[in-house]
Amino acid sequence: MSEDEESYSIGEGPATRVSLSLPEGTAEAIRARVGKREFSAFITEAVERELRGQILDEYLADYERREGPVSAEAQERARQVFDEVFAEGEQWPAAS
């Protein structure tokens, strides 16, 4: 990345157009649920939720490699804390 290019965290920066292919039934279900005008916002929220889950999974896997198994209860608590700290605070960790 050059000095003139700005780097954005997940959920930040100006909107950019992308091409996305979905099964027609999926697209129809989204439109029925949120309407045509909120389609992009719905997709954005779903993608950010998936990214958040993948980042947390990476953190938990790294922790398990270093410290050993993490109980199901501890994993659930980690997900709750992660959501509270990063999602609600609109601060995202760097994606790897």
PABADO-389617 format. One record per atom (N, C-alpha, C, O): residue number from 1; residue in one letter; x, y, z. Coordinates in Angstrom, 3 decimals. Example, Ala and Ser with C-alpha at 12.3 -4.5 7.8 and 13.67 -1.06 7.14 Angstrom:
REM PABADO-389617
(1; A; (13.190; -5.690; 7.800)) (1; A; (12.300; -4.500; 7.800)) (1; A; (13.200; -3.300; 7.800)) (1; A; (14.236; -3.319; 8.465)) (2; S; (12.850; -2.250; 7.080)) (2; S; (13.670; -1.060; 7.140)) (2; S; (12.900; 0.030; 7.870)) (2; S; (13.409; 1.138; 8.039)) 
//
This chain:
REM PABADO-389617
(1; M; (0.837; -1.165; 0.000)) (1; M; (0.000; 0.000; 0.000)) (1; M; (0.888; 1.236; 0.000)) (1; M; (1.849; 1.301; 0.767)) (2; S; (0.589; 2.207; -0.836)) (2; S; (1.396; 3.415; -0.902)) (2; S; (1.003; 4.367; 0.216)) (2; S; (-0.006; 4.166; 0.892)) (3; E; (1.819; 5.418; 0.404)) (3; E; (1.553; 6.388; 1.458)) (3; E; (0.235; 7.119; 1.227)) (3; E; (-0.401; 7.556; 2.186)) (4; D; (-0.184; 7.260; -0.028)) (4; D; (-1.398; 7.997; -0.349)) (4; D; (-2.662; 7.182; -0.099)) (4; D; (-3.747; 7.752; 0.011)) (5; E; (-2.541; 5.870; -0.008)) (5; E; (-3.706; 5.022; 0.208)) (5; E; (-4.032; 4.963; 1.687)) (5; E; (-3.145; 4.807; 2.526)) (6; E; (-5.318; 5.089; 1.998)) (6; E; (-5.755; 5.027; 3.382)) (6; E; (-6.219; 3.614; 3.699)) (6; E; (-6.847; 2.955; 2.870)) (7; S; (-5.907; 3.159; 4.891)) (7; S; (-6.300; 1.835; 5.330)) (7; S; (-7.494; 1.964; 6.266)) (7; S; (-7.517; 2.835; 7.135)) (8; Y; (-8.484; 1.098; 6.086)) (8; Y; (-9.687; 1.128; 6.910)) (8; Y; (-9.837; -0.182; 7.660)) (8; Y; (-9.454; -1.244; 7.171)) (9; S; (-10.400; -0.088; 8.856)) (9; S; (-10.751; -1.281; 9.610)) (9; S; (-12.093; -1.793; 9.119)) (9; S; (-12.794; -1.105; 8.377)) (10; I; (-12.446; -2.987; 9.529)) (10; I; (-13.724; -3.571; 9.143)) (10; I; (-14.847; -2.629; 9.585)) (10; I; (-14.870; -2.170; 10.727)) (11; G; (-15.765; -2.351; 8.678)) (11; G; (-16.902; -1.496; 8.972)) (11; G; (-16.635; -0.013; 8.808)) (11; G; (-17.528; 0.798; 9.053)) (12; E; (-15.433; 0.365; 8.400)) (12; E; (-15.071; 1.775; 8.242)) (12; E; (-14.840; 2.114; 6.780)) (12; E; (-14.721; 1.227; 5.934)) (13; G; (-14.780; 3.397; 6.496)) (13; G; (-14.460; 3.880; 5.163)) (13; G; (-15.701; 4.099; 4.321)) (13; G; (-16.811; 3.733; 4.706)) (14; P; (-15.487; 4.705; 3.162)) (14; P; (-16.613; 4.963; 2.268)) (14; P; (-17.147; 3.658; 1.680)) (14; P; (-16.432; 2.659; 1.597)) (15; A; (-18.393; 3.687; 1.280)) (15; A; (-18.980; 2.509; 0.636)) (15; A; (-18.337; 2.318; -0.733)) (15; A; (-18.005; 3.286; -1.418)) (16; T; (-18.172; 1.086; -1.112)) (16; T; (-17.630; 0.763; -2.421)) (16; T; (-18.537; -0.268; -3.070)) (16; T; (-19.059; -1.154; -2.393)) (17; R; (-18.722; -0.158; -4.358)) (17; R; (-19.574; -1.101; -5.073)) (17; R; (-18.809; -2.391; -5.338)) (17; R; (-17.649; -2.372; -5.748)) (18; V; (-19.480; -3.503; -5.096)) (18; V; (-18.928; -4.813; -5.413)) (18; V; (-20.015; -5.623; -6.100)) (18; V; (-21.205; -5.374; -5.909)) (19; S; (-19.605; -6.575; -6.884)) (19; S; (-20.551; -7.468; -7.530)) (19; S; (-20.699; -8.700; -6.653)) (19; S; (-19.710; -9.251; -6.169)) (20; L; (-21.929; -9.126; -6.454)) (20; L; (-22.208; -10.242; -5.566)) (20; L; (-23.237; -11.143; -6.228)) (20; L; (-24.280; -10.677; -6.688)) (21; S; (-22.942; -12.424; -6.272)) (21; S; (-23.892; -13.387; -6.823)) (21; S; (-24.480; -14.212; -5.689)) (21; S; (-23.751; -14.773; -4.872)) (22; L; (-25.806; -14.280; -5.650)) (22; L; (-26.527; -15.067; -4.646)) (22; L; (-27.552; -15.930; -5.351)) (22; L; (-28.035; -15.558; -6.420)) (23; P; (-27.890; -17.055; -4.788)) (23; P; (-29.008; -17.813; -5.337)) (23; P; (-30.271; -16.933; -5.290)) (23; P; (-30.474; -16.190; -4.330)) (24; E; (-31.096; -17.017; -6.303)) (24; E; (-32.285; -16.168; -6.385)) (24; E; (-33.168; -16.305; -5.146)) (24; E; (-33.695; -15.313; -4.642)) (25; G; (-33.328; -17.535; -4.659)) (25; G; (-34.150; -17.736; -3.471)) (25; G; (-33.621; -16.992; -2.260)) (25; G; (-34.400; -16.470; -1.462)) (26; T; (-32.297; -16.939; -2.113)) (26; T; (-31.684; -16.209; -1.009)) (26; T; (-31.939; -14.720; -1.164)) (26; T; (-32.313; -14.052; -0.201)) (27; A; (-31.741; -14.196; -2.363)) (27; A; (-31.974; -12.776; -2.618)) (27; A; (-33.437; -12.412; -2.364)) (27; A; (-33.723; -11.374; -1.767)) (28; E; (-34.355; -13.256; -2.811)) (28; E; (-35.779; -13.002; -2.575)) (28; E; (-36.104; -13.000; -1.088)) (28; E; (-36.888; -12.170; -0.625)) (29; A; (-35.509; -13.923; -0.337)) (29; A; (-35.757; -13.990; 1.105)) (29; A; (-35.245; -12.732; 1.807)) (29; A; (-35.891; -12.229; 2.727)) (30; I; (-34.102; -12.229; 1.383)) (30; I; (-33.556; -11.000; 1.973)) (30; I; (-34.477; -9.827; 1.656)) (30; I; (-34.825; -9.054; 2.549)) (31; R; (-34.877; -9.688; 0.385)) (31; R; (-35.774; -8.592; -0.001)) (31; R; (-37.094; -8.662; 0.772)) (31; R; (-37.617; -7.636; 1.207)) (32; A; (-37.627; -9.868; 0.939)) (32; A; (-38.886; -10.027; 1.667)) (32; A; (-38.726; -9.623; 3.131)) (32; A; (-39.656; -9.091; 3.737)) (33; R; (-37.560; -9.873; 3.690)) (33; R; (-37.324; -9.579; 5.106)) (33; R; (-37.038; -8.099; 5.340)) (33; R; (-37.560; -7.519; 6.292)) (34; V; (-36.219; -7.476; 4.492)) (34; V; (-35.761; -6.107; 4.780)) (34; V; (-36.157; -5.087; 3.716)) (34; V; (-36.003; -3.885; 3.935)) (35; G; (-36.654; -5.534; 2.590)) (35; G; (-36.990; -4.609; 1.517)) (35; G; (-35.794; -4.330; 0.623)) (35; G; (-34.646; -4.577; 0.993)) (36; K; (-36.084; -3.819; -0.542)) (36; K; (-35.042; -3.570; -1.542)) (36; K; (-34.033; -2.520; -1.083)) (36; K; (-32.839; -2.645; -1.356)) (37; R; (-34.509; -1.488; -0.387)) (37; R; (-33.632; -0.379; 0.007)) (37; R; (-32.625; -0.767; 1.086)) (37; R; (-31.573; -0.134; 1.184)) (38; E; (-32.907; -1.773; 1.887)) (38; E; (-32.013; -2.177; 2.979)) (38; E; (-31.197; -3.423; 2.650)) (38; E; (-30.532; -3.981; 3.523)) (39; F; (-31.245; -3.858; 1.400)) (39; F; (-30.563; -5.076; 0.974)) (39; F; (-29.064; -5.002; 1.269)) (39; F; (-28.506; -5.914; 1.878)) (40; S; (-28.415; -3.921; 0.839)) (40; S; (-26.966; -3.788; 1.042)) (40; S; (-26.604; -3.750; 2.514)) (40; S; (-25.614; -4.359; 2.920)) (41; A; (-27.384; -3.048; 3.321)) (41; A; (-27.109; -2.976; 4.758)) (41; A; (-27.215; -4.359; 5.389)) (41; A; (-26.421; -4.704; 6.264)) (42; F; (-28.187; -5.151; 4.954)) (42; F; (-28.360; -6.501; 5.479)) (42; F; (-27.129; -7.356; 5.155)) (42; F; (-26.608; -8.058; 6.021)) (43; I; (-26.674; -7.288; 3.909)) (43; I; (-25.501; -8.061; 3.480)) (43; I; (-24.263; -7.593; 4.251)) (43; I; (-23.472; -8.418; 4.709)) (44; T; (-24.092; -6.287; 4.397)) (44; T; (-22.944; -5.745; 5.131)) (44; T; (-22.919; -6.265; 6.560)) (44; T; (-21.877; -6.717; 7.036)) (45; E; (-24.054; -6.206; 7.250)) (45; E; (-24.115; -6.682; 8.629)) (45; E; (-23.813; -8.177; 8.718)) (45; E; (-23.123; -8.620; 9.637)) (46; A; (-24.324; -8.949; 7.768)) (46; A; (-24.074; -10.395; 7.778)) (46; A; (-22.591; -10.701; 7.559)) (46; A; (-22.033; -11.576; 8.221)) (47; V; (-21.960; -9.990; 6.640)) (47; V; (-20.542; -10.215; 6.352)) (47; V; (-19.690; -9.798; 7.554)) (47; V; (-18.754; -10.508; 7.922)) (48; E; (-20.003; -8.666; 8.161)) (48; E; (-19.240; -8.233; 9.331)) (48; E; (-19.405; -9.208; 10.494)) (48; E; (-18.446; -9.470; 11.220)) (49; R; (-20.597; -9.742; 10.675)) (49; R; (-20.838; -10.747; 11.724)) (49; R; (-19.998; -11.999; 11.463)) (49; R; (-19.416; -12.565; 12.389)) (50; E; (-19.936; -12.426; 10.206)) (50; E; (-19.120; -13.590; 9.840)) (50; E; (-17.638; -13.311; 10.072)) (50; E; (-16.926; -14.159; 10.611)) (51; L; (-17.172; -12.139; 9.675)) (51; L; (-15.767; -11.780; 9.905)) (51; L; (-15.445; -11.778; 11.397)) (51; L; (-14.408; -12.294; 11.815)) (52; R; (-16.334; -11.197; 12.193)) (52; R; (-16.128; -11.165; 13.642)) (52; R; (-16.005; -12.586; 14.184)) (52; R; (-15.132; -12.861; 15.006)) (53; G; (-16.867; -13.483; 13.734)) (53; G; (-16.809; -14.873; 14.180)) (53; G; (-15.512; -15.552; 13.778)) (53; G; (-14.914; -16.284; 14.567)) (54; Q; (-15.079; -15.305; 12.541)) (54; Q; (-13.829; -15.924; 12.090)) (54; Q; (-12.623; -15.390; 12.858)) (54; Q; (-11.716; -16.150; 13.200)) (55; I; (-12.610; -14.089; 13.129)) (55; I; (-11.497; -13.506; 13.886)) (55; I; (-11.457; -14.082; 15.296)) (55; I; (-10.387; -14.421; 15.802)) (56; L; (-12.617; -14.192; 15.927)) (56; L; (-12.652; -14.785; 17.267)) (56; L; (-12.206; -16.240; 17.230)) (56; L; (-11.463; -16.678; 18.109)) (57; D; (-12.646; -16.994; 16.233)) (57; D; (-12.197; -18.389; 16.105)) (57; D; (-10.676; -18.471; 15.991)) (57; D; (-10.058; -19.366; 16.567)) (58; E; (-10.067; -17.534; 15.246)) (58; E; (-8.608; -17.503; 15.127)) (58; E; (-7.965; -17.223; 16.477)) (58; E; (-6.970; -17.856; 16.834)) (59; Y; (-8.524; -16.280; 17.233)) (59; Y; (-7.993; -15.980; 18.553)) (59; Y; (-8.083; -17.188; 19.474)) (59; Y; (-7.124; -17.514; 20.174)) (60; L; (-9.241; -17.854; 19.474)) (60; L; (-9.415; -19.021; 20.339)) (60; L; (-8.481; -20.160; 19.938)) (60; L; (-7.923; -20.838; 20.801)) (61; A; (-8.309; -20.373; 18.640)) (61; A; (-7.402; -21.432; 18.177)) (61; A; (-5.964; -21.130; 18.603)) (61; A; (-5.232; -22.029; 19.017)) (62; D; (-5.569; -19.874; 18.501)) (62; D; (-4.222; -19.488; 18.920)) (62; D; (-4.056; -19.702; 20.422)) (62; D; (-3.027; -20.208; 20.871)) (63; Y; (-5.060; -19.321; 21.188)) (63; Y; (-5.003; -19.518; 22.637)) (63; Y; (-4.875; -21.001; 22.973)) (63; Y; (-4.067; -21.382; 23.821)) (64; E; (-5.675; -21.836; 22.307)) (64; E; (-5.610; -23.280; 22.563)) (64; E; (-4.248; -23.866; 22.209)) (64; E; (-3.762; -24.760; 22.902)) (65; R; (-3.629; -23.374; 21.141)) (65; R; (-2.285; -23.856; 20.785)) (65; R; (-1.280; -23.534; 21.889)) (65; R; (-0.389; -24.331; 22.186)) (66; R; (-1.436; -22.360; 22.488)) (66; R; (-0.491; -21.925; 23.507)) (66; R; (-0.808; -22.459; 24.899)) (66; R; (0.103; -22.803; 25.652)) (67; E; (-2.108; -22.533; 25.252)) (67; E; (-2.491; -22.816; 26.633)) (67; E; (-3.253; -24.120; 26.837)) (67; E; (-3.411; -24.568; 27.972)) (68; G; (-3.724; -24.730; 25.766)) (68; G; (-4.513; -25.949; 25.908)) (68; G; (-5.991; -25.694; 25.663)) (68; G; (-6.393; -24.572; 25.356)) (69; P; (-6.798; -26.741; 25.801)) (69; P; (-8.227; -26.659; 25.466)) (69; P; (-8.983; -25.571; 26.242)) (69; P; (-8.695; -25.282; 27.403)) (70; V; (-9.959; -24.987; 25.548)) (70; V; (-10.837; -23.985; 26.134)) (70; V; (-12.224; -24.620; 26.236)) (70; V; (-12.742; -25.141; 25.248)) (71; S; (-12.822; -24.578; 27.421)) (71; S; (-14.132; -25.196; 27.621)) (71; S; (-15.196; -24.487; 26.784)) (71; S; (-15.014; -23.344; 26.365)) (72; A; (-16.303; -25.179; 26.548)) (72; A; (-17.418; -24.597; 25.794)) (72; A; (-17.947; -23.352; 26.496)) (72; A; (-18.304; -22.369; 25.846)) (73; E; (-17.996; -23.396; 27.823)) (73; E; (-18.471; -22.243; 28.590)) (73; E; (-17.538; -21.047; 28.413)) (73; E; (-17.994; -19.917; 28.238)) (74; A; (-16.236; -21.300; 28.458)) (74; A; (-15.259; -20.221; 28.284)) (74; A; (-15.317; -19.667; 26.859)) (74; A; (-15.168; -18.462; 26.661)) (75; Q; (-15.530; -20.527; 25.876)) (75; Q; (-15.659; -20.052; 24.500)) (75; Q; (-16.879; -19.148; 24.348)) (75; Q; (-16.802; -18.103; 23.703)) (76; E; (-18.001; -19.546; 24.938)) (76; E; (-19.217; -18.732; 24.862)) (76; E; (-19.010; -17.388; 25.550)) (76; E; (-19.430; -16.351; 25.036)) (77; R; (-18.365; -17.407; 26.704)) (77; R; (-18.090; -16.143; 27.409)) (77; R; (-17.161; -15.263; 26.577)) (77; R; (-17.342; -14.047; 26.520)) (78; A; (-16.169; -15.872; 25.933)) (78; A; (-15.255; -15.112; 25.078)) (78; A; (-16.035; -14.458; 23.933)) (78; A; (-15.765; -13.311; 23.579)) (79; R; (-16.990; -15.174; 23.360)) (79; R; (-17.808; -14.603; 22.283)) (79; R; (-18.620; -13.410; 22.794)) (79; R; (-18.737; -12.395; 22.108)) (80; Q; (-19.171; -13.536; 23.981)) (80; Q; (-19.946; -12.434; 24.554)) (80; Q; (-19.066; -11.211; 24.788)) (80; Q; (-19.436; -10.093; 24.431)) (81; V; (-17.906; -11.430; 25.388)) (81; V; (-16.987; -10.326; 25.663)) (81; V; (-16.511; -9.701; 24.362)) (81; V; (-16.466; -8.478; 24.236)) (82; F; (-16.155; -10.543; 23.392)) (82; F; (-15.685; -10.056; 22.105)) (82; F; (-16.742; -9.163; 21.454)) (82; F; (-16.429; -8.082; 20.956)) (83; D; (-17.987; -9.619; 21.461)) (83; D; (-19.072; -8.824; 20.888)) (83; D; (-19.229; -7.496; 21.621)) (83; D; (-19.378; -6.450; 20.988)) (84; E; (-19.196; -7.534; 22.938)) (84; E; (-19.356; -6.311; 23.725)) (84; E; (-18.236; -5.317; 23.455)) (84; E; (-18.487; -4.131; 23.244)) (85; V; (-17.017; -5.798; 23.464)) (85; V; (-15.861; -4.914; 23.334)) (85; V; (-15.677; -4.405; 21.910)) (85; V; (-15.499; -3.205; 21.700)) (86; F; (-15.719; -5.307; 20.928)) (86; F; (-15.390; -4.908; 19.570)) (86; F; (-16.595; -4.516; 18.722)) (86; F; (-16.527; -3.515; 18.009)) (87; A; (-17.674; -5.251; 18.770)) (87; A; (-18.810; -4.961; 17.901)) (87; A; (-19.581; -3.743; 18.367)) (87; A; (-19.839; -2.838; 17.573)) (88; E; (-19.951; -3.701; 19.630)) (88; E; (-20.735; -2.582; 20.120)) (88; E; (-19.917; -1.311; 20.211)) (88; E; (-20.447; -0.215; 20.024)) (89; G; (-18.631; -1.446; 20.496)) (89; G; (-17.764; -0.284; 20.567)) (89; G; (-17.302; 0.183; 19.204)) (89; G; (-16.583; 1.176; 19.092)) (90; E; (-17.710; -0.525; 18.175)) (90; E; (-17.351; -0.236; 16.793)) (90; E; (-15.842; -0.195; 16.583)) (90; E; (-15.347; 0.534; 15.724)) (91; Q; (-15.117; -0.982; 17.372)) (91; Q; (-13.678; -1.104; 17.202)) (91; Q; (-13.398; -2.543; 16.829)) (91; Q; (-13.752; -3.464; 17.565)) (92; W; (-12.771; -2.732; 15.702)) (92; W; (-12.496; -4.082; 15.215)) (92; W; (-11.026; -4.390; 15.327)) (92; W; (-10.188; -3.524; 15.075)) (93; P; (-10.700; -5.611; 15.702)) (93; P; (-9.296; -6.014; 15.662)) (93; P; (-8.862; -6.141; 14.210)) (93; P; (-9.697; -6.280; 13.316)) (94; A; (-7.596; -6.093; 13.983)) (94; A; (-7.091; -6.253; 12.629)) (94; A; (-7.363; -7.647; 12.121)) (94; A; (-7.109; -8.627; 12.822)) (95; A; (-7.874; -7.748; 10.915)) (95; A; (-8.105; -9.060; 10.310)) (95; A; (-6.771; -9.622; 9.868)) (95; A; (-5.922; -8.901; 9.344)) (96; S; (-6.591; -10.928; 10.084)) (96; S; (-5.320; -11.539; 9.674)) (96; S; (-5.428; -12.084; 8.275)) (96; S; (-4.460; -12.637; 7.752)) 
//
